[in-house]
Amino acid sequence: MSTILVTGGAGYIGSHVCKYLAQQGYTVVVYDNLSTGHREMVRWGAFEHGDVRDDARLRSVLRKHKPDGVIHFASSISVGESVMDPGAYYENNVLGSLRIMQVLAQEGVRPLVASGSAAVYGLPETVPVRETCPTSPINPYGRTKLIMEWMLEDFARAHGLPWMVLRYFNAAGADPEGETGESHDPETHLIPNVLKAVRFPEACQVSLFGDDYPTPDGTCIRDYIHVMDLASAHVLACEHLLQGRPSQSINLGSGQGFSVREIVQAAENVTGHKVPFVIKARRAGDPARLVADPAKARQVLNWQTRFSDLENILATAWAWEQKKAR
Ligand SMILES: NC(=O)c1ccc[n+]([C@@H]2O[C@H](COP(=O)([O-])OP(=O)(O)OC[C@H]3O[C@@H](n4cnc5c(N)ncnc54)[C@H](O)[C@@H]3O)[C@@H](O)[C@H]2O)c1
C-alpha cells in the first residue's frame, strides 16, 4: 500500500487525516516542527521532527521513507496574527510551501495535496462561493494561501508536479472516537471558544463580533465542515491525483451556513449549559456570509459529507473539550 508524508500531521486537521489514512491502509509519516502541533497527536504513523523550510532535512526524510505522495498542512493559521506580523506568515507559509515544491520536484516525489483556505476569496460578491468566484484575499494569511496556489500552477507547468488545493471553510468538530481534536493556543475559532466558555463560565465569556450584519439574527454566517469529512476528501484527492487526473483547487464546505447565534444555541442544546457571551463591535474584514458551494468536490472527488450536521459537530467537539479537561 502507498506511503503518504503528512506535513503538519501533529496539528488539528493533520492528525485527523493521519488517522483516516491509516484506517484506509496507507502508511503514514508525519513531518512537523511541533511549533503549534502536539507530539501526542502523532499516533498513526512514524514521526520525523523537521521544519518544512529546512530543505536538507526534508530531502533526507523523503529519501528515507520514499512516499508516494505528500499532504501539506504545515502553516501558520491565524488571520489576526498575520495582520500583526505578516513577515512571519510569508516566511512560514510561502517559503515553507516553496521549499516543499522545490524538494518534491528535485526528488521526483508526487503528487502534492495542500491546505488552502476560503480566505483566498476575501469578501466574495456572491454566496454560496464557487471556485470560479474571483480570488481577492484581504489579509496576509489569505494572500499566503493564494500565492501557494500560484506557485503550484507554475511548478506543475515547469516540473509536471500534480497538485490539488483544498480550500476549507471553517473546520470544526473532532474525531468521533475521541482520540484527537482541536487544541490551538491561543484558540481563535468560534466553536472551541464557545465550549471553553461553557467549561469556565467564571473565567471566560465568548466574544461575538457584531450583531448588526444584514443576516436574519444580525450575526455572521459561516460554513462549518467536520474535520472527519475533510479527512476523507484528502484521501480522495490523493487517489484522484495518483490516477493521473487533473490538478485543481476545490472548495471543502458543507454548503450550509449557520450564524454565530445559531452556534451558541446549538452549543447550549448539546452541553445543557448556558453560553456566557458578550457582543463586541464588528471586526474589520469579516464578511456577513461565507458559505461554500461544494458541488465541485462532489463532482470531481465523488465526496460526500457524513459528519457535518451541526449537532454532531458540537457533540464531538464537546466530547473532546471534556476529554482535554481530564
Ligand atoms: N482550522 C481551520 O479552520 C482551517 C481553515 C482553513 C485552512 N486551514 C489550513 O489547514 C492547515 C492545518 O490547520 P490546523 O487548524 O490543523 O492548524 P494547526 O496549527 O493545528 O496545525 C499546523 C501544524 O503544522 C505544524 N507546522 C507549522 N509550521 C511548520 C513548519 N514550518 N514546519 C513543520 N511543521 C510546521 C505545526 O506544528 C502544526 O502541527 C493549515 O494550512 C491551515 O492554514 C485551516
The ligand as a MOL file (V3000), in Angstrom:
LIG
                    3D

  0  0  0     0  0            999 V3000
M  V30 BEGIN CTAB
M  V30 COUNTS 44 48 0 0 0
M  V30 BEGIN ATOM
M  V30 1 N -8.5790 25.1370 11.0650 0
M  V30 2 C -9.2770 25.7150 10.0810 0
M  V30 3 O -10.4700 26.0360 10.2280 0
M  V30 4 C -8.6230 25.9660 8.7380 0
M  V30 5 C -9.3740 26.6190 7.7460 0
M  V30 6 C -8.7750 26.8320 6.5010 0
M  V30 7 C -7.4880 26.3850 6.2680 0
M  V30 8 N -6.7770 25.7630 7.2720 0 CHG=1
M  V30 9 C -5.4200 25.2930 6.9610 0
M  V30 10 O -5.3120 23.9350 7.3590 0
M  V30 11 C -3.9750 23.6420 7.7630 0
M  V30 12 C -3.9910 22.9760 9.1140 0
M  V30 13 O -4.6460 23.8230 10.0450 0
M  V30 14 P -4.8280 23.3670 11.5690 0
M  V30 15 O -6.0490 24.0520 12.0850 0
M  V30 16 O -4.7380 21.9000 11.6660 0 CHG=-1
M  V30 17 O -3.5460 24.0560 12.2420 0
M  V30 18 P -2.5760 23.5090 13.3860 0
M  V30 19 O -1.8190 24.7020 13.9090 0
M  V30 20 O -3.3330 22.6950 14.3700 0
M  V30 21 O -1.5870 22.5550 12.5900 0
M  V30 22 C -0.4920 23.0320 11.8500 0
M  V30 23 C 0.6610 22.0600 12.0550 0
M  V30 24 O 1.7600 22.4660 11.2410 0
M  V30 25 C 2.9490 22.4500 12.0120 0
M  V30 26 N 3.8340 23.4440 11.4100 0
M  V30 27 C 3.6460 24.7810 11.2890 0
M  V30 28 N 4.6990 25.3480 10.6680 0
M  V30 29 C 5.5670 24.3500 10.3800 0
M  V30 30 C 6.8380 24.3090 9.7250 0
M  V30 31 N 7.4360 25.4160 9.2780 0
M  V30 32 N 7.4370 23.1060 9.5610 0
M  V30 33 C 6.8500 21.9660 10.0290 0
M  V30 34 N 5.6720 21.9510 10.6670 0
M  V30 35 C 5.0330 23.1350 10.8360 0
M  V30 36 C 2.5040 22.7740 13.4260 0
M  V30 37 O 3.4170 22.3380 14.4160 0
M  V30 38 C 1.1730 22.0350 13.4940 0
M  V30 39 O 1.3510 20.6950 13.9140 0
M  V30 40 C -3.2270 24.9720 7.7100 0
M  V30 41 O -2.5170 25.0230 6.4980 0
M  V30 42 C -4.3410 25.9990 7.7480 0
M  V30 43 O -3.9350 27.2010 7.1170 0
M  V30 44 C -7.3170 25.5460 8.4940 0
M  V30 END ATOM
M  V30 BEGIN BOND
M  V30 1 1 1 2
M  V30 2 2 2 3
M  V30 3 1 2 4
M  V30 4 1 4 5
M  V30 5 2 4 44
M  V30 6 2 5 6
M  V30 7 1 6 7
M  V30 8 2 7 8
M  V30 9 1 8 9
M  V30 10 1 8 44
M  V30 11 1 9 10
M  V30 12 1 9 42
M  V30 13 1 10 11
M  V30 14 1 11 12
M  V30 15 1 11 40
M  V30 16 1 12 13
M  V30 17 1 13 14
M  V30 18 2 14 15
M  V30 19 1 14 16
M  V30 20 1 14 17
M  V30 21 1 17 18
M  V30 22 2 18 19
M  V30 23 1 18 20
M  V30 24 1 18 21
M  V30 25 1 21 22
M  V30 26 1 22 23
M  V30 27 1 23 24
M  V30 28 1 23 38
M  V30 29 1 24 25
M  V30 30 1 25 26
M  V30 31 1 25 36
M  V30 32 1 26 27
M  V30 33 1 26 35
M  V30 34 2 27 28
M  V30 35 1 28 29
M  V30 36 1 29 30
M  V30 37 2 29 35
M  V30 38 1 30 31
M  V30 39 2 30 32
M  V30 40 1 32 33
M  V30 41 2 33 34
M  V30 42 1 34 35
M  V30 43 1 36 37
M  V30 44 1 36 38
M  V30 45 1 38 39
M  V30 46 1 40 41
M  V30 47 1 40 42
M  V30 48 1 42 43
M  V30 END BOND
M  V30 END CTAB
M  END
